Each structure stands twice: as structure tokens, then as C-alpha cells.
Amino acid sequence: MQKRILEELSHIFKLLSAEKRLAILMLLQERSYTVSELVEQLEMEQSAVSHQLKALREEQVVTAEKVGRTVTYRLTDSHIIDLLENAEEHVSHLVKNETHAQWLAEEASHQNSK
């Protein structure tokens, strides 16, 4: 694998490894939010939310749209959306205290019923 690809992968995973950023991204998967709405939903300080949004915006993971005095943020990187969805699916069995084998069996059963 090319060194550049490894560097970029490492960079993306570092960006996604911050719990506060991850919490913001999980909400932004659902819909667009203002900073105030994120502060309320996440029970975080406004400065902390703004700091995390700045990092995500600089990496072009989220975009900001200003209408009047209100800035709305949304998750725009489809690759990040897919990555988050896959990660959520992957760890869902841990939350339910299932073994990985049980989860795989459930997934196979679900796929066969389609």
C-alpha cells in the first residue's frame, strides 16, 4: 500500500477518534444542526462544539451554511457517512453483549431473509 494512502488513512482515523467529534458526526448523520442545537443535544460547552466543528470543516467532512446570523452544519462527505454507518453496525453486537460469531450469524440470517 502506498505511503500516502497510509498517511491519509491514519489522518482520517485520528480525526474520527475524538469522542466529541464522533458525537457531533453521529448527530449530523440524522440532519443539519446549528451550534446551539449541538450544544443542547450533546450537553457540551459552545466553545468545545465550535472547536470540533472547525476541525471537521477544515477537513471538509462537514460544511457550514450561513443564513442571516444562523450557521447550520451538515455532514457532507459520503465516504465518512459510510464509514460511520459501517462502524456502528460493526460494534452494535458489543452493545448487545453478543459475541462476534453471534452477530455474524444474525447478519447472515438477516441477509438470507431478504
TIMI-2910 file (N, C-alpha, C, CB; in pm, 1 decimal, decimal comma, always signed):
<rs>
+----------+----------+----------+----------+----------+----------+----------+----------+----------+----------+----------+----------+------+
!      n_x !      n_y !      n_z !     ca_x !     ca_y !     ca_z !      c_x !      c_y !      c_z !     cb_x !     cb_y !     cb_z ! resn !
+----------+----------+----------+----------+----------+----------+----------+----------+----------+----------+----------+----------+------+
!    +85,9 !   -117,9 !     +0,0 !     +0,0 !     +0,0 !     +0,0 !    +90,2 !   +123,7 !     +0,0 !    -97,6 !     +0,1 !   +123,9 !  Met !
!    +49,7 !   +222,4 !    -73,8 !   +131,0 !   +342,5 !    -84,3 !   +138,3 !   +416,7 !    +48,4 !    +75,8 !   +433,9 !   -192,0 !  Gln !
!   +254,1 !   +475,1 !    +74,5 !   +276,0 !   +550,9 !   +197,5 !   +174,5 !   +663,6 !   +210,7 !   +418,3 !   +607,4 !   +201,1 !  Lys !
!   +144,6 !   +731,0 !   +103,7 !    +48,9 !   +843,7 !   +106,4 !    -89,8 !   +797,0 !   +151,1 !    +39,5 !   +910,3 !    -33,4 !  Arg !
!   -132,1 !   +681,7 !   +101,9 !   -263,1 !   +628,2 !   +139,9 !   -264,7 !   +596,3 !   +288,6 !   -297,4 !   +502,0 !    +57,2 !  Ile !
!   -158,4 !   +533,9 !   +338,4 !   -149,8 !   +503,1 !   +481,1 !   -153,3 !   +630,0 !   +565,8 !    -22,4 !   +424,3 !   +510,7 !  Leu !
!    -83,8 !   +732,3 !   +520,8 !    -83,3 !   +859,6 !   +594,0 !   -223,2 !   +920,0 !   +599,3 !    +14,3 !   +958,9 !   +528,7 !  Glu !
!   -292,8 !   +916,6 !   +486,6 !   -428,4 !   +972,5 !   +482,2 !   -525,4 !   +890,7 !   +566,9 !   -478,4 !   +979,0 !   +337,8 !  Glu !
!   -513,3 !   +758,4 !   +561,7 !   -597,0 !   +672,8 !   +646,0 !   -573,9 !   +703,9 !   +793,3 !   -568,3 !   +524,3 !   +617,8 !  Leu !
!   -449,0 !   +716,2 !   +830,3 !   -415,1 !   +748,9 !   +968,5 !   -474,1 !   +883,7 !  +1007,9 !   -262,9 !   +749,9 !   +987,8 !  Ser !
!   -465,2 !   +979,0 !   +918,9 !   -519,0 !  +1113,0 !   +944,7 !   -670,5 !  +1108,8 !   +965,7 !   -484,6 !  +1207,6 !   +828,3 !  His !
!   -740,6 !  +1037,5 !   +879,7 !   -886,6 !  +1027,2 !   +891,2 !   -925,8 !   +958,0 !  +1021,0 !   -945,3 !   +951,0 !   +771,1 !  Ile !
!   -857,6 !   +847,7 !  +1053,7 !   -892,2 !   +776,9 !  +1177,0 !   -859,7 !   +859,9 !  +1300,7 !   -818,8 !   +643,3 !  +1183,4 !  Phe !
!   -755,1 !   +940,7 !  +1295,4 !   -726,7 !  +1032,2 !  +1407,0 !   -837,7 !  +1135,2 !  +1419,4 !   -590,1 !  +1102,7 !  +1387,5 !  Lys !
!   -882,5 !  +1186,5 !  +1306,1 !   -991,3 !  +1284,3 !  +1306,5 !  -1116,9 !  +1224,4 !  +1368,6 !  -1020,7 !  +1333,1 !  +1163,6 !  Leu !
!  -1145,1 !  +1099,8 !  +1336,5 !  -1265,7 !  +1033,2 !  +1385,5 !  -1249,1 !   +973,4 !  +1525,2 !  -1305,9 !   +924,8 !  +1289,4 !  Leu !
!  -1127,9 !   +972,9 !  +1577,3 !  -1105,2 !   +908,2 !  +1706,7 !  -1144,7 !   +994,7 !  +1826,2 !   -960,8 !   +870,3 !  +1718,9 !  Ser !
!  -1164,2 !  +1122,9 !  +1804,8 !  -1204,8 !  +1211,0 !  +1915,0 !  -1352,5 !  +1187,8 !  +1945,7 !  -1178,7 !  +1361,0 !  +1879,7 !  Ala !
!  -1380,9 !  +1152,0 !  +2069,5 !  -1518,1 !  +1116,9 !  +2107,7 !  -1615,5 !  +1232,3 !  +2083,6 !  -1522,6 !  +1075,7 !  +2254,7 !  Glu !
!  -1573,9 !  +1353,9 !  +2111,2 !  -1662,9 !  +1468,7 !  +2091,1 !  -1694,9 !  +1487,4 !  +1943,0 !  -1599,3 !  +1596,9 !  +2148,1 !  Lys !
!  -1593,5 !  +1472,5 !  +1858,2 !  -1617,0 !  +1484,1 !  +1713,9 !  -1708,8 !  +1373,8 !  +1665,8 !  -1484,6 !  +1479,7 !  +1636,6 !  Arg !
!  -1687,5 !  +1255,8 !  +1717,2 !  -1771,2 !  +1142,4 !  +1679,3 !  -1916,2 !  +1166,2 !  +1719,1 !  -1719,3 !  +1013,6 !  +1743,5 !  Leu !
!  -1937,0 !  +1220,6 !  +1837,7 !  -2073,2 !  +1250,5 !  +1883,8 !  -2140,1 !  +1352,3 !  +1791,8 !  -2071,0 !  +1303,5 !  +2028,8 !  Ala !
!  -2065,5 !  +1451,8 !  +1750,9 !  -2118,2 !  +1553,0 !  +1658,8 !  -2153,9 !  +1488,1 !  +1525,5 !  -2015,3 !  +1667,4 !  +1637,5 !  Ile !
!  -2064,4 !  +1406,9 !  +1473,3 !  -2089,1 !  +1342,2 !  +1344,2 !  -2208,7 !  +1248,2 !  +1348,9 !  -1966,1 !  +1265,7 !  +1299,9 !  Leu !
!  -2225,4 !  +1179,0 !  +1460,8 !  -2340,1 !  +1088,8 !  +1473,6 !  -2471,0 !  +1167,2 !  +1465,1 !  -2333,2 !  +1010,6 !  +1606,7 !  Met !
!  -2474,4 !  +1283,6 !  +1526,8 !  -2594,6 !  +1367,0 !  +1516,8 !  -2612,0 !  +1420,9 !  +1375,5 !  -2588,0 !  +1483,2 !  +1616,8 !  Leu !
!  -2502,6 !  +1464,8 !  +1315,3 !  -2511,1 !  +1523,1 !  +1181,4 !  -2546,6 !  +1419,6 !  +1074,9 !  -2379,7 !  +1589,8 !  +1145,8 !  Leu !
!  -2537,7 !  +1291,5 !  +1108,2 !  -2584,5 !  +1187,9 !  +1015,5 !  -2735,4 !  +1198,4 !   +997,7 !  -2546,0 !  +1046,8 !  +1066,5 !  Gln !
!  -2804,1 !  +1242,4 !  +1103,0 !  -2950,4 !  +1249,2 !  +1103,4 !  -3003,7 !  +1369,3 !  +1026,3 !  -3001,3 !  +1253,9 !  +1245,5 !  Glu !
!  -2940,5 !  +1486,6 !  +1052,4 !  -2988,3 !  +1610,4 !   +989,6 !  -2886,3 !  +1720,6 !  +1014,6 !  -3128,8 !  +1651,5 !  +1044,7 !  Arg !
!  -2913,9 !  +1839,4 !   +962,8 !  -2829,4 !  +1955,8 !   +987,7 !  -2858,9 !  +2012,4 !  +1126,0 !  -2851,1 !  +2063,6 !   +879,1 !  Ser !
!  -2757,4 !  +2070,7 !  +1187,4 !  -2771,0 !  +2130,6 !  +1320,2 !  -2698,4 !  +2263,9 !  +1325,7 !  -2716,8 !  +2036,0 !  +1428,5 !  Tyr !
!  -2749,8 !  +2352,6 !  +1410,6 !  -2676,8 !  +2474,1 !  +1445,3 !  -2586,4 !  +2440,4 !  +1563,5 !  -2774,6 !  +2593,3 !  +1479,3 !  Thr !
!  -2491,3 !  +2528,9 !  +1592,2 !  -2404,0 !  +2508,5 !  +1707,3 !  -2487,3 !  +2500,9 !  +1834,8 !  -2299,3 !  +2621,7 !  +1717,5 !  Val !
!  -2584,6 !  +2589,5 !  +1847,7 !  -2669,8 !  +2590,8 !  +1967,7 !  -2742,8 !  +2458,8 !  +1986,0 !  -2771,2 !  +2704,9 !  +1959,9 !  Ser !
!  -2793,3 !  +2403,1 !  +1876,8 !  -2863,3 !  +2274,6 !  +1884,7 !  -2767,9 !  +2162,5 !  +1925,7 !  -2929,1 !  +2241,0 !  +1749,9 !  Glu !
!  -2646,5 !  +2165,8 !  +1871,4 !  -2547,5 !  +2064,6 !  +1907,8 !  -2508,2 !  +2077,1 !  +2054,8 !  -2423,2 !  +2076,8 !  +1818,6 !  Leu !
!  -2490,5 !  +2200,9 !  +2100,9 !  -2457,8 !  +2225,4 !  +2241,6 !  -2565,3 !  +2164,5 !  +2330,8 !  -2443,9 !  +2377,5 !  +2269,6 !  Val !
!  -2690,2 !  +2188,8 !  +2295,2 !  -2802,7 !  +2137,6 !  +2373,6 !  -2808,6 !  +1984,4 !  +2369,3 !  -2934,6 !  +2196,8 !  +2321,7 !  Glu !
!  -2797,1 !  +1928,0 !  +2251,5 !  -2806,5 !  +1782,4 !  +2235,5 !  -2692,3 !  +1708,9 !  +2306,0 !  -2806,9 !  +1746,3 !  +2087,5 !  Gln !
!  -2573,0 !  +1764,7 !  +2297,3 !  -2454,5 !  +1695,8 !  +2348,4 !  -2415,4 !  +1738,5 !  +2489,3 !  -2339,0 !  +1719,3 !  +2256,1 !  Leu !
!  -2482,1 !  +1842,8 !  +2539,0 !  -2450,7 !  +1897,3 !  +2671,2 !  -2302,0 !  +1929,4 !  +2683,0 !  -2492,4 !  +1798,5 !  +2781,3 !  Glu !
!  -2253,2 !  +1999,2 !  +2582,2 !  -2113,8 !  +2041,9 !  +2577,2 !  -2109,4 !  +2193,7 !  +2578,0 !  -2041,5 !  +1984,9 !  +2451,6 !  Met !
!  -1993,4 !  +2247,4 !  +2610,5 !  -1973,2 !  +2391,5 !  +2603,5 !  -1972,6 !  +2434,5 !  +2456,8 !  -1840,5 !  +2432,7 !  +2674,2 !  Glu !
!  -2022,0 !  +2554,4 !  +2432,0 !  -2027,6 !  +2607,3 !  +2295,7 !  -1887,8 !  +2613,1 !  +2234,6 !  -2092,2 !  +2747,1 !  +2294,6 !  Gln !
!  -1789,2 !  +2653,4 !  +2313,0 !  -1653,0 !  +2664,3 !  +2260,2 !  -1598,1 !  +2527,5 !  +2218,1 !  -1560,5 !  +2728,1 !  +2365,0 !  Ser !
!  -1632,4 !  +2422,8 !  +2292,8 !  -1586,3 !  +2287,5 !  +2258,8 !  -1650,7 !  +2238,9 !  +2129,3 !  -1617,8 !  +2189,4 !  +2373,3 !  Ala !
!  -1780,2 !  +2264,6 !  +2115,2 !  -1850,8 !  +2225,6 !  +1992,5 !  -1792,5 !  +2300,8 !  +1873,2 !  -2003,4 !  +2253,6 !  +2005,1 !  Val !
!  -1774,1 !  +2430,3 !  +1888,4 !  -1718,6 !  +2511,5 !  +1779,6 !  -1578,7 !  +2464,7 !  +1741,1 !  -1714,7 !  +2659,2 !  +1820,0 !  Ser !
!  -1498,5 !  +2430,2 !  +1839,7 !  -1362,3 !  +2382,3 !  +1814,3 !  -1365,1 !  +2253,1 !  +1731,6 !  -1287,4 !  +2359,1 !  +1947,8 !  His !
!  -1451,9 !  +2161,3 !  +1769,0 !  -1461,6 !  +2034,4 !  +1696,4 !  -1516,4 !  +2054,3 !  +1555,3 !  -1550,4 !  +1936,4 !  +1773,1 !  Gln !
!  -1614,1 !  +2142,5 !  +1542,2 !  -1669,9 !  +2171,2 !  +1409,5 !  -1565,3 !  +2234,0 !  +1318,4 !  -1791,6 !  +2264,1 !  +1421,3 !  Leu !
!  -1480,8 !  +2318,3 !  +1375,8 !  -1374,7 !  +2380,9 !  +1296,3 !  -1281,9 !  +2273,9 !  +1238,7 !  -1293,9 !  +2481,8 !  +1382,4 !  Lys !
!  -1243,5 !  +2177,6 !  +1321,8 !  -1156,0 !  +2069,4 !  +1274,8 !  -1223,1 !  +1989,1 !  +1163,9 !  -1117,9 !  +1976,4 !  +1391,3 !  Ala !
!  -1350,6 !  +1959,9 !  +1180,7 !  -1424,6 !  +1883,3 !  +1079,8 !  -1444,2 !  +1963,2 !   +951,4 !  -1560,3 !  +1840,6 !  +1135,1 !  Leu !
!  -1465,7 !  +2092,1 !   +966,0 !  -1483,1 !  +2178,7 !   +849,3 !  -1351,8 !  +2192,1 !   +771,8 !  -1534,0 !  +2317,9 !   +892,6 !  Arg !
!  -1241,2 !  +2206,1 !   +843,4 !  -1110,7 !  +2218,1 !   +777,7 !  -1077,0 !  +2094,5 !   +695,2 !  -1001,6 !  +2242,0 !   +881,5 !  Glu !
!  -1126,4 !  +1979,9 !   +738,5 !  -1102,4 !  +1854,8 !   +665,2 !  -1211,8 !  +1825,8 !   +562,9 !  -1091,7 !  +1738,4 !   +762,7 !  Glu !
!  -1303,2 !  +1920,0 !   +546,6 !  -1413,0 !  +1911,5 !   +450,2 !  -1504,5 !  +1791,8 !   +475,3 !  -1357,5 !  +1904,1 !   +309,9 !  Gln !
!  -1518,4 !  +1755,5 !   +602,2 !  -1610,0 !  +1648,9 !   +641,1 !  -1749,0 !  +1706,6 !   +661,2 !  -1561,2 !  +1577,9 !   +769,3 !  Val !
!  -1755,2 !  +1827,8 !   +714,1 !  -1882,0 !  +1898,7 !   +729,9 !  -1873,5 !  +2031,8 !   +656,5 !  -1916,0 !  +1920,6 !   +880,3 !  Val !
!  -1989,6 !  +2083,8 !   +621,6 !  -1996,2 !  +2216,6 !   +562,4 !  -2084,6 !  +2304,3 !   +649,6 !  -2049,9 !  +2210,9 !   +416,6 !  Thr !
!  -2058,9 !  +2432,5 !   +639,8 !  -2136,4 !  +2530,4 !   +715,5 !  -2211,1 !  +2618,3 !   +616,8 !  -2045,1 !  +2616,1 !   +808,9 !  Ala !
!  -2338,4 !  +2639,5 !   +645,8 !  -2420,2 !  +2727,3 !   +562,1 !  -2475,7 !  +2838,2 !   +650,3 !  -2535,9 !  +2648,1 !   +491,4 !  Glu !
!  -2445,2 !  +2961,0 !   +611,8 !  -2490,1 !  +3075,4 !   +690,3 !  -2613,3 !  +3137,2 !   +625,9 !  -2377,8 !  +3180,2 !   +703,9 !  Lys !
!  -2719,0 !  +3148,7 !   +705,2 !  -2841,6 !  +3215,1 !   +662,1 !  -2870,9 !  +3321,2 !   +767,4 !  -2962,8 !  +3112,9 !   +645,1 !  Val !
!  -2852,2 !  +3445,9 !   +728,4 !  -2865,7 !  +3553,2 !   +826,3 !  -2755,5 !  +3540,4 !   +929,4 !  -3004,9 !  +3550,1 !   +894,2 !  Gly !
!  -2795,0 !  +3529,9 !  +1056,1 !  -2696,5 !  +3516,0 !  +1163,3 !  -2680,3 !  +3370,8 !  +1208,8 !  -2736,4 !  +3602,6 !  +1281,6 !  Arg !
!  -2754,0 !  +3281,0 !  +1145,9 !  -2751,8 !  +3140,4 !  +1186,1 !  -2662,7 !  +3059,2 !  +1092,6 !  -2894,3 !  +3082,3 !  +1187,6 !  Thr !
!  -2574,7 !  +2979,5 !  +1152,4 !  -2488,7 !  +2889,5 !  +1075,8 !  -2534,3 !  +2746,6 !  +1104,1 !  -2336,6 !  +2909,4 !  +1112,5 !  Val !
!  -2563,2 !  +2675,3 !   +997,0 !  -2607,4 !  +2536,6 !  +1007,6 !  -2497,8 !  +2446,7 !   +951,4 !  -2742,7 !  +2514,1 !   +932,2 !  Thr !
!  -2469,6 !  +2340,0 !  +1023,4 !  -2366,3 !  +2245,4 !   +983,1 !  -2430,2 !  +2115,9 !   +937,1 !  -2267,9 !  +2218,9 !  +1098,2 !  Tyr !
!  -2367,3 !  +2056,1 !   +834,4 !  -2415,6 !  +1926,2 !   +789,8 !  -2298,3 !  +1840,0 !   +746,5 !  -2516,8 !  +1941,8 !   +674,7 !  Arg !
!  -2317,9 !  +1711,9 !   +759,3 !  -2218,7 !  +1612,8 !   +720,1 !  -2231,2 !  +1592,7 !   +569,9 !  -2237,8 !  +1477,8 !   +797,8 !  Leu !
!  -2123,3 !  +1616,8 !   +497,9 !  -2132,2 !  +1615,0 !   +351,8 !  -2044,2 !  +1510,5 !   +284,5 !  -2096,6 !  +1749,0 !   +298,8 !  Thr !
!  -1952,4 !  +1451,7 !   +358,1 !  -1861,0 !  +1354,6 !   +298,6 !  -1925,7 !  +1216,0 !   +301,1 !  -1724,6 !  +1353,4 !   +373,8 !  Asp !
!  -1968,5 !  +1169,0 !   +185,4 !  -2039,5 !  +1040,6 !   +178,6 !  -1952,2 !   +923,8 !   +223,2 !  -2089,1 !  +1015,9 !    +36,9 !  Ser !
!  -1822,4 !   +934,2 !   +203,6 !  -1733,2 !   +827,5 !   +249,1 !  -1730,6 !   +819,6 !   +402,0 !  -1591,0 !   +849,9 !   +194,9 !  His !
!  -1732,8 !   +933,8 !   +466,5 !  -1735,0 !   +936,8 !   +613,2 !  -1868,9 !   +883,3 !   +663,1 !  -1710,4 !  +1081,2 !   +666,4 !  Ile !
!  -1976,4 !   +919,4 !   +594,8 !  -2108,8 !   +867,5 !   +631,8 !  -2107,5 !   +714,9 !   +625,6 !  -2219,5 !   +925,0 !   +538,1 !  Ile !
!  -2056,7 !   +659,2 !   +516,3 !  -2048,7 !   +513,1 !   +501,4 !  -1960,6 !   +451,1 !   +609,4 !  -1994,5 !   +476,3 !   +362,3 !  Asp !
!  -1848,6 !   +515,0 !   +637,0 !  -1756,6 !   +464,4 !   +738,5 !  -1822,5 !   +461,3 !   +875,9 !  -1630,0 !   +550,0 !   +742,9 !  Leu !
!  -1894,2 !   +567,8 !   +910,1 !  -1964,2 !   +573,4 !  +1038,8 !  -2072,9 !   +466,8 !  +1047,5 !  -2025,5 !   +712,2 !  +1060,1 !  Leu !
!  -2149,7 !   +451,6 !   +940,4 !  -2255,7 !   +350,2 !   +939,4 !  -2198,0 !   +210,0 !   +955,6 !  -2336,8 !   +358,8 !   +809,3 !  Glu !
!  -2089,1 !   +182,8 !   +885,8 !  -2025,2 !    +51,3 !   +897,3 !  -1968,4 !    +29,1 !  +1037,1 !  -1914,0 !    +36,7 !   +792,9 !  Asn !
!  -1908,8 !   +131,7 !  +1094,0 !  -1853,4 !   +119,7 !  +1229,4 !  -1964,7 !    +96,0 !  +1330,9 !  -1773,5 !   +246,2 !  +1266,9 !  Ala !
!  -2075,9 !   +168,1 !  +1316,4 !  -2190,5 !   +148,1 !  +1406,2 !  -2241,4 !     +4,5 !  +1397,3 !  -2304,4 !   +246,9 !  +1372,2 !  Glu !
!  -2254,5 !    -44,0 !  +1276,7 !  -2302,3 !   -180,4 !  +1256,3 !  -2204,9 !   -281,1 !  +1316,7 !  -2322,2 !   -208,7 !  +1106,6 !  Glu !
!  -2077,7 !   -254,7 !  +1299,5 !  -1975,0 !   -346,0 !  +1348,8 !  -1976,2 !   -357,2 !  +1501,1 !  -1838,3 !   -300,3 !  +1301,8 !  His !
!  -1997,4 !   -246,7 !  +1570,1 !  -1993,0 !   -250,3 !  +1717,1 !  -2129,3 !   -273,9 !  +1780,7 !  -1935,6 !   -121,3 !  +1769,6 !  Val !
!  -2233,8 !   -280,0 !  +1702,0 !  -2367,4 !   -296,6 !  +1759,7 !  -2379,0 !   -423,9 !  +1842,6 !  -2471,9 !   -297,8 !  +1649,8 !  Ser !
!  -2310,9 !   -529,3 !  +1802,5 !  -2316,1 !   -654,0 !  +1879,5 !  -2248,4 !   -639,8 !  +2015,2 !  -2250,8 !   -766,9 !  +1801,1 !  His !
!  -2151,2 !   -553,5 !  +2026,2 !  -2084,9 !   -531,8 !  +2155,0 !  -2180,1 !   -468,4 !  +2254,9 !  -1960,8 !   -443,8 !  +2137,6 !  Leu !
!  -2261,3 !   -376,5 !  +2205,6 !  -2358,5 !   -309,1 !  +2291,1 !  -2461,3 !   -408,8 !  +2342,6 !  -2428,0 !   -194,9 !  +2215,1 !  Val !
!  -2495,7 !   -504,9 !  +2258,3 !  -2594,5 !   -606,9 !  +2295,6 !  -2529,3 !   -726,2 !  +2365,4 !  -2670,4 !   -654,8 !  +2171,7 !  Lys !
!  -2400,2 !   -714,6 !  +2397,0 !  -2324,0 !   -821,6 !  +2463,2 !  -2324,1 !   -952,1 !  +2384,3 !  -2380,1 !   -846,8 !  +2601,4 !  Asn !
!  -2324,2 !   -941,1 !  +2254,1 !  -2315,9 !  -1058,9 !  +2168,4 !  -2169,7 !  -1084,7 !  +2134,7 !  -2400,5 !  -1040,5 !  +2038,7 !  Glu !
!  -2138,8 !  -1208,6 !  +2108,1 !  -2006,0 !  -1238,0 !  +2055,9 !  -2005,7 !  -1201,4 !  +1907,4 !  -1967,3 !  -1389,4 !  +2078,1 !  Thr !
!  -1889,4 !  -1188,2 !  +1852,8 !  -1879,7 !  -1156,6 !  +1710,4 !  -1943,3 !  -1268,2 !  +1627,2 !  -1731,9 !  -1135,8 !  +1669,1 !  His !
!  -1925,9 !  -1393,5 !  +1668,9 !  -1984,5 !  -1507,1 !  +1595,9 !  -2137,1 !  -1500,6 !  +1597,0 !  -1937,3 !  -1640,5 !  +1657,2 !  Ala !
!  -2195,7 !  -1463,0 !  +1711,7 !  -2341,7 !  -1449,4 !  +1719,3 !  -2389,2 !  -1339,6 !  +1625,3 !  -2386,7 !  -1419,0 !  +1864,2 !  Gln !
!  -2316,2 !  -1230,2 !  +1623,4 !  -2352,8 !  -1117,9 !  +1537,8 !  -2345,8 !  -1158,4 !  +1391,3 !  -2261,3 !   -997,5 !  +1564,5 !  Trp !
!  -2240,0 !  -1229,4 !  +1353,8 !  -2226,0 !  -1274,3 !  +1215,2 !  -2340,1 !  -1367,5 !  +1176,3 !  -2091,4 !  -1344,8 !  +1195,0 !  Leu !
!  -2378,4 !  -1456,6 !  +1266,9 !  -2489,3 !  -1548,8 !  +1239,4 !  -2619,2 !  -1471,8 !  +1220,5 !  -2504,6 !  -1651,5 !  +1353,6 !  Ala !
!  -2641,1 !  -1370,9 !  +1304,3 !  -2761,7 !  -1288,1 !  +1292,3 !  -2762,6 !  -1212,4 !  +1160,1 !  -2771,3 !  -1189,1 !  +1409,7 !  Glu !
!  -2647,8 !  -1158,9 !  +1122,2 !  -2637,1 !  -1086,7 !   +995,0 !  -2663,2 !  -1179,5 !   +876,8 !  -2498,4 !  -1022,4 !   +981,5 !  Glu !
!  -2607,8 !  -1300,3 !   +881,3 !  -2628,8 !  -1397,3 !   +773,3 !  -2776,1 !  -1434,1 !   +763,4 !  -2543,6 !  -1524,0 !   +796,2 !  Ala !
!  -2839,9 !  -1453,2 !   +876,9 !  -2982,8 !  -1485,2 !   +879,5 !  -3064,4 !  -1370,8 !   +821,1 !  -3028,9 !  -1515,3 !  +1023,1 !  Ser !
!  -3025,6 !  -1249,4 !   +856,8 !  -3095,2 !  -1130,5 !   +806,1 !  -3078,2 !  -1118,3 !   +654,4 !  -3042,5 !  -1003,1 !   +876,1 !  His !
!  -2956,9 !  -1144,0 !   +605,3 !  -2929,8 !  -1136,0 !   +461,5 !  -3008,2 !  -1242,4 !   +384,6 !  -2779,3 !  -1151,7 !   +434,5 !  Gln !
!  -3020,3 !  -1361,5 !   +442,7 !  -3092,7 !  -1470,6 !   +376,3 !  -3242,6 !  -1445,2 !   +370,1 !  -3066,6 !  -1601,7 !   +448,1 !  Asn !
!  -3294,1 !  -1365,0 !   +462,2 !  -3438,3 !  -1337,4 !   +463,9 !  -3478,0 !  -1227,8 !   +365,8 !  -3481,8 !  -1298,2 !   +603,5 !  Ser !
!  -3381,0 !  -1164,2 !   +303,8 !  -3411,2 !  -1056,3 !   +207,8 !  -3455,3 !  -1110,0 !    +75,5 !  -3291,2 !   -967,5 !   +187,7 !  Lys !
+----------+----------+----------+----------+----------+----------+----------+----------+----------+----------+----------+----------+------+
</rs>
